[in-house]
Every structure is written in C-alpha cells, then in structure tokens.
Amino acid sequence: MIAASLLSQLQTAKNTLEDAQIAYCGAVTAHAEAKRALELAEAVALCEGVEGKNEKERAAKLRLELTAGYSGLHDAEDALTEARCALEVARLEWDLARYSVRVLEPQSFREAA
C-alpha cells in the first residue's frame, strides 16, 4: 500500500505545478504587455521628434525619456525569469513525487501477494 504521506506529497506537487503554470502564463502576458507599451512609447516619441546632434545622441535622449518604460520591461523580464525557474522546480518536484510512487508500486504488489 502506498503511504498516505507519499500521496499527500504527490497532491502538493500537483498543486504547486498548477500554480507555477498559472504564474508563468501571467508573467508571459505581463512581459508582452510591457514590451508592447515600450514600443508604442518609442514610436510616439519618434513621431514627435527627438532632438540631438546625431543618431547616438538622439538614441540616448530617447532612452532617458523612456526610462520608466525600460524599467517596466526589465522588471517584467525578471519576473518572467523567476516564473520560468519556479515552473521548472515545480516540474521537478512533480516528477520526483510521481517516480517515488512508481518505485513503491512493485513493493505494494509483492506485499499483496
């Protein structure tokens, strides 16, 4: 018979994996929205005109004007990386719990016989 604690571990791993998948999907969406917002802000700023003597100076001024957008994108990228790592850990925990159950299955059959 499979231990109740092992079944509990399996259920916990399943719940953690589901939560990690939902968080990852949210992080992907947030990253896409931050990127889209920054691209839109860049397009608006370029249409309004960015002053500068040369392309490098205009790019630097544009970057300064859009600091909040770049910061938001950077934060979204960090959150996406964290969510991806959490999802990978949750998958590993799920696999560990599943394989732990499989290891005990032959033992359960021998005990029943």
C-alpha positions as CSV (number, residue, x, y, z in Angstrom):
1,M,0.0,0.0,0.0
2,I,1.3,3.4,-0.9
3,A,2.0,5.6,2.1
4,A,-0.5,8.4,2.7
5,S,2.4,10.9,3.1
6,L,3.5,10.0,-0.4
7,L,0.1,10.6,-1.8
8,S,0.0,13.9,0.0
9,Q,3.4,14.8,-1.5
10,L,2.0,14.0,-4.9
11,Q,-1.1,16.2,-4.4
12,T,1.1,19.0,-3.1
13,A,3.4,18.7,-6.1
14,K,0.5,18.8,-8.4
15,N,-1.0,21.9,-6.8
16,T,2.4,23.6,-6.9
17,L,2.9,22.8,-10.6
18,E,-0.6,24.1,-11.4
19,D,0.1,27.4,-9.5
20,A,3.5,27.7,-11.2
21,Q,2.0,27.2,-14.7
22,I,-0.6,29.9,-14.0
23,A,2.1,32.3,-12.7
24,Y,4.3,31.6,-15.7
25,C,1.4,32.4,-18.1
26,G,0.8,35.7,-16.2
27,A,4.4,36.6,-16.4
28,V,4.5,35.9,-20.2
29,T,1.5,38.2,-20.6
30,A,2.9,40.9,-18.4
31,H,6.2,40.8,-20.3
32,A,4.4,41.0,-23.7
33,E,2.3,44.0,-22.4
34,A,5.4,45.8,-21.1
35,K,7.3,45.3,-24.4
36,R,4.3,46.5,-26.4
37,A,3.9,49.6,-24.2
38,L,7.6,50.5,-24.6
39,E,7.4,50.0,-28.3
40,L,4.4,52.3,-28.5
41,A,6.0,54.9,-26.3
42,E,9.1,54.8,-28.6
43,A,7.0,55.2,-31.7
44,V,5.1,58.2,-30.2
45,A,8.4,59.8,-29.1
46,L,10.0,59.3,-32.5
47,C,6.9,60.8,-34.3
48,E,7.0,63.8,-32.0
49,G,10.7,64.1,-32.7
50,V,13.8,63.6,-30.6
51,E,16.3,66.4,-30.5
52,G,20.0,65.7,-30.8
53,K,23.1,66.4,-32.9
54,N,23.4,62.8,-34.2
55,E,21.8,59.4,-34.1
56,K,23.7,58.3,-31.0
57,E,22.6,61.4,-29.0
58,R,19.0,61.1,-30.1
59,A,19.0,57.4,-29.0
60,A,20.4,58.4,-25.6
61,K,17.8,61.1,-25.1
62,L,15.1,58.7,-26.2
63,R,16.3,56.2,-23.7
64,L,16.3,58.8,-20.9
65,E,12.7,59.9,-21.9
66,L,11.5,56.3,-21.7
67,T,13.3,55.3,-18.5
68,A,10.1,54.2,-16.9
69,G,9.2,52.0,-19.9
70,Y,12.6,50.4,-19.9
71,S,12.4,49.8,-16.2
72,G,9.0,48.2,-16.5
73,L,10.2,45.9,-19.3
74,H,13.3,45.0,-17.2
75,D,11.0,44.2,-14.2
76,A,8.8,42.1,-16.4
77,E,11.8,40.2,-17.8
78,D,13.0,39.5,-14.2
79,A,9.5,38.3,-13.2
80,L,9.4,36.1,-16.3
81,T,12.8,34.5,-15.4
82,E,11.7,33.9,-11.9
83,A,8.4,32.3,-13.0
84,R,10.2,30.1,-15.5
85,C,12.6,28.9,-12.7
86,A,9.7,28.3,-10.4
87,L,7.9,26.3,-13.1
88,E,11.0,24.2,-13.7
89,V,11.4,23.5,-9.9
90,A,7.7,22.6,-9.7
91,R,8.0,20.2,-12.7
92,L,11.0,18.5,-11.0
93,E,9.1,18.2,-7.7
94,W,6.1,16.7,-9.6
95,D,8.4,14.2,-11.4
96,L,10.1,13.3,-8.1
97,A,6.7,12.6,-6.5
98,R,5.5,10.6,-9.4
99,Y,8.6,8.5,-9.6
100,S,8.5,7.9,-5.8
101,V,5.0,6.4,-6.2
102,R,6.2,4.3,-9.1
103,V,9.2,2.9,-7.1
104,L,6.8,1.8,-4.4
105,E,4.3,0.2,-6.8
106,P,6.2,-3.1,-7.2
107,Q,6.7,-3.3,-3.5
108,S,3.0,-2.9,-2.9
109,F,2.3,-5.7,-5.3
110,R,4.8,-8.0,-3.6
111,E,3.2,-7.3,-0.2
112,A,-0.3,-8.0,-1.5
113,A,0.8,-11.4,-2.9
